[in-house]
Amino acid sequence: MQTLICVGLGSFCGGIMRYGCGLWVQQHWGESGFPRHTLLINLGGCLLLGVLNGLFSLRELMHPDLRAALTVGLCGGFTTFSTFSQESFRLMRSGAWVSALSYVALSVFLGLILFGAGWWAARRVI
């Protein structure tokens, strides 16, 4: 039960962070047909999850409940695959195929690269 509470608290914090970051991106860069706020949030989440996994792969640095709160909760609440899918579908449906394919490719490939970079960097620091 304690782990569920930790994951729930992490998800709450991640969701609030996502909402705040999304507003910040929209306020500073304005609205556009391209969902850059979701792209940046998801890529930031990939980097953070990579760093956390890199740290955890070296040794047991933190309690399993805190680990679950940060990875499943915080990163899971911060990033969003469902919004990514919805926005990709919206772009395709409106005929913006180049934007849709660019969004999907950037999300997947940069997400993998940033996860790996975070994992690698964390392992070099410790």
C-alpha positions in Angstrom: 0.0 0.0 0.0 2.9 2.4 0.8 4.3 1.9 -2.8 0.9 2.8 -4.3 0.7 6.0 -2.2 4.3 6.9 -3.3 3.4 6.3 -7.0 0.2 8.3 -6.6 2.1 11.2 -5.1 4.7 11.1 -7.8 2.0 11.0 -10.5 0.3 14.0 -8.9 3.6 16.0 -9.0 4.4 14.8 -12.5 1.0 15.9 -13.8 1.2 19.3 -12.2 4.7 19.7 -13.7 3.4 18.7 -17.1 0.6 21.2 -17.0 2.9 24.0 -15.8 5.6 23.2 -18.4 2.9 23.0 -21.2 1.6 26.4 -20.2 5.1 27.9 -20.0 5.9 26.7 -23.5 2.7 28.0 -25.0 3.1 31.4 -23.3 6.7 31.8 -24.4 6.5 30.3 -27.9 2.8 30.7 -28.6 0.4 28.3 -30.2 1.2 26.5 -33.4 -0.1 23.6 -35.4 2.9 21.5 -34.2 2.6 20.1 -30.7 6.0 21.3 -29.5 4.9 21.5 -25.8 4.1 17.8 -25.7 7.3 17.0 -27.7 9.5 19.0 -25.2 7.7 17.5 -22.2 8.1 13.9 -23.4 11.7 14.4 -24.4 12.5 15.9 -21.0 10.8 13.0 -19.4 12.9 10.6 -21.5 16.1 12.3 -20.4 15.0 12.3 -16.7 14.0 8.6 -16.8 17.3 7.8 -18.5 19.2 9.5 -15.7 17.2 7.8 -13.0 17.6 4.4 -14.6 21.4 5.0 -15.1 21.7 5.8 -11.4 19.6 2.8 -10.4 21.6 0.4 -12.6 24.8 1.0 -10.7 23.5 0.1 -7.2 20.5 0.4 -4.9 20.8 4.1 -4.3 17.3 4.6 -3.0 14.4 2.9 -1.3 12.2 0.9 -3.8 9.2 3.1 -2.9 11.0 6.3 -3.8 12.3 4.7 -7.0 8.7 3.8 -8.0 7.5 7.3 -7.1 10.2 8.9 -9.3 10.0 6.5 -12.3 6.5 5.2 -12.5 4.9 8.1 -10.7 6.7 11.3 -11.5 8.0 10.4 -15.0 4.8 8.6 -15.9 2.6 11.5 -14.8 4.9 14.1 -16.5 5.1 12.4 -19.9 2.1 11.3 -22.0 1.8 8.8 -24.8 -1.9 9.2 -25.1 -1.6 13.0 -25.9 1.2 12.2 -28.3 -1.1 9.7 -30.1 -4.0 12.2 -30.2 -1.9 15.0 -31.6 -0.3 12.7 -34.2 -3.8 11.6 -35.3 -5.0 15.2 -35.4 -2.1 16.2 -37.6 -2.7 13.3 -40.0 -6.4 13.9 -40.1 -5.9 17.6 -41.0 -3.7 16.5 -43.9 -0.4 17.8 -42.2 1.4 14.6 -43.0 4.9 16.1 -42.9 4.3 17.6 -39.5 2.7 14.3 -38.3 5.6 12.2 -39.5 8.2 14.7 -38.2 6.5 14.7 -34.8 6.4 10.9 -34.6 10.0 10.5 -35.8 11.3 13.3 -33.5 9.5 11.9 -30.5 10.7 8.3 -30.9 14.3 8.9 -32.1 15.1 11.9 -29.9 13.4 10.1 -27.0 15.6 7.1 -27.4 18.7 9.3 -27.8 17.9 11.4 -24.7 17.1 8.4 -22.6 20.4 6.8 -23.6 22.3 10.1 -23.0 20.8 10.4 -19.6 21.5 6.8 -18.7 25.1 7.2 -19.9 25.7 10.5 -18.2 24.3 9.2 -14.8 26.6 6.2 -15.0 29.6 8.4 -15.6 28.9 10.7 -12.7 28.6 8.0 -10.0 
